[in-house]
Amino acid sequence: MREISKEEFKKSIIENVKNQYRRTIDEATPQQIFQAVSYAIKDVIIDDWIATQKQFDETGAKKVYYLSMEFLMGRALGNNIINLGAKKAVKEALEELGFDLNAIEDQEPDPALGNGGLGRLAACFLDSLATLGYPAYGCGIRYHYGMFKQKIQDGYQVEVPDEWLKNGYPFELRRPEYATEVKFGGYVKTEWDGERNHFVQEGYQSVLAVPYDMPIVGYGNNVVNTLRIWDAQPIDTFSLSAFDKGDYQKAVEQENLAKNLVEVLYPNDNHYAGKELRLKQQYFFISASLQVALKKFKETNDDIHKLPEKIVFQMNDTHPTVAVAELMRLLLDQEGLNWDEAWGITTKCCAYTNHTIMAEALEKWPIELFSRLLPRVYQIVEEINRRFLIEVQNKYPNNYEKVKKMAIIFDGQVKMAHLAIVAGYSVNGVAKLHTEILKNQELKDFYEMMPEKFNNKTNGITQRRFLLHGNPLLADWITEQIGDEWITDLPHLAKLKVYVDDPKFQQEFMNIKYQNKLRLAKYIKEHNGIDVDPRSIFDVQVKRLHEYKRQLLNILHVMYLYNQLKDNPNMDMVPRTFIFGAKAAAGYQIAKKTIKLINSVADVINNDKSINGKLKVVFIEDYRVSNAELIFAAADVSEQISTASKEASGTGNMKFMLNGALTLGTMDGANVEIVEEVGKENAFIFGLSADEVINYENNGGYNPEEIFNTDQDIRRVLMQLINGYYSPQDPELFRDIYNSLLNTKNSAKADTYFILKDFRSYAEAQRRVEAAYRDENWWARAAMLNTASAGKFSSDRTIEEYVRDIWHLEKIHVDDDDVKAL
Ligand SMILES: *Cc1c(COP(=O)(O)O)cnc(C)c1O
């Protein structure tokens, strides 16, 4: 790692302030200082970036293109400083100039180009790829407005546009030299040249895709990879020629297309909305990414058949799946290959990651829309489907059920998951349980026909952001005890296990937790105006708001606890702070109502003096990567309470574990593997198993009314949803939530997420949490064991598995001399 000179860095900041803003350092605003510091950091990064790209070219190394509609990056400045090994120098330089690094970092907007877990996974993967030295590009979209900012007004979520580009983003680099045309609509003309057909798209509209590159800095290795996000620009801005030809209308339409295309990120997590603009976004960034990838390949390779030796496209969910047809199109129509050659290459270049089995999340585009927007691509999908169905019929003669279930195009729709599976050479799930459900239930037919494609890659998270950056006190303490190898080799944390029974280490560990709880309490005081007791149990559920994640189970249990306290104010109880953070998709009514319920319950409980502050409920506004870092560090209890079988993996669960929180969860997603690592006795597991849930589902659900009729405590809580207990002005306010649990007209459709079914088991697990917390030594030991056992959940491990089983990349090395030689 190269040394960064403090003095040079100071000079660089001062120069930047002067050149950019014509100000001296003491006249500059905090935002201007942030910009100046970021440009100074970017200056350092650029040399490594160039040297890395030189290594790519010289070695001709194979690259992975990670195709994703979402990259939930979080702030870059702090992370880049750490990965450059410049924290000490920068911190001191800033202090000498009279600034606090944390305050400067707080000036950066969170680039929130993603919804939740899927987008954050992509960001963690980029960090790991760079740190491990693998050649990689992230390919995505430069949304002008990322994930909306959430305001809470009168307890309701209000969505506010996220203007992250307002002040200019210092870490991006516009690359007009790679601008590429992307075409939509029109029709396909077939031209016979005496030897073969040529397919030409005519009457189309097009936009110019312009890439912006962001550096992805590896930790301490001089490697800088690239996240390339595409912006759209009109191709023919009212050029006179278009005007003269009477194409005024078309010029206006193209201008509008470019304007709308990359305007906003769709705020749905795990939900398919079927919007035309969304399909346009998908094709836009895929076509641009693939065109440039092929062009780059051809600069140094003369045989297109060797493409699979140099390039792999990893599709993050089905959102980028149009890539397989676009690659076919480029190979057939541009490179002039025949079908079999093109198919041979495509099926060696594309791999697919499945993120969900939930029906409402599966992408199925109406043929009408798909073929109108992408006429040539649709022809190719039809041909892929035709050939695939012949294979199905050969394997299963006279079995129309198989055709129905497996067809790519069926019933007027294009099924993107089927296309991804058929054209990809790898299909991976994201946790062991999830992959087993894929193989044995959801994708059983495909698994039986092509078992060799299926594999598991349990998700991971980067410890550089979620421990080293987010929890510096714990990071430093760990390094003091066992050295710093854990930063690039997380399983080293297991060395902490020898200390878990030592009271001195237990106390130090829990004291750091306490300091982090103070830090979060301060944030809560500033943002919510609520005083929370840092000695209370910090019981946290932060994640997207979704029925399957069951924030409702959590808040119903809070209501139940509050009832107990009201009945018995002297009840002996460890004080508890229930912390929530969650954005709901803007159109997801029941989810938004759940946010209102949490805030209404919080209002009543937090203002009830009679319970002596034993219970507090906090809803943290605008949950995002930057406040997530504070929250994980301060958590005692990690709520991972999804309906078993619904959460493919979860990654929040891993961040909590790494920071020494104990999991309260169902046997779902990666919780299963967390418990495998830390031991069931150091977590609190409850509820139906995935098999039990699936069994109920296959047999028409269960009857929640039985529980309502027989369990007084549950009935009381449910009645409080409709008797105005938490909404005196509008007793009907939470009727829809009540109905979702107990729709008396159709009990099979009631409580489809098994909230009442799991309630008693959850309440009992919560009692175990409380009992365990009373034993300080036990809790400290278990918390330390959680951190010490988190080694498996580094995204470094996940990436090494992708490389070994799917991508087959070689590491590159960028020496200090390579950088100096520039
Ligand atoms: C990790 C993370 C998520 C995913 O959380 P889950 O609990 O796995 O759903 C979502 N949002 C942010 C900001 C995250 O950091």
The ligand as an ORCA input file, in Angstrom:
! r2SCAN-3c Opt
* xyz 0 1
  C     -28.347     -4.911      3.894
  C     -29.342     -3.910      3.506
  C     -30.611     -4.309      3.082
  C     -31.041     -5.758      3.039
  O     -31.566     -6.104      4.306
  P     -32.382     -7.460      4.525
  O     -32.608     -7.482      5.998
  O     -31.493     -8.573      4.095
  O     -33.621     -7.348      3.747
  C     -31.524     -3.328      2.728
  N     -31.206     -2.022      2.798
  C     -30.007     -1.598      3.225
  C     -29.731     -0.147      3.309
  C     -29.032     -2.530      3.591
  O     -27.818     -2.093      3.991
*
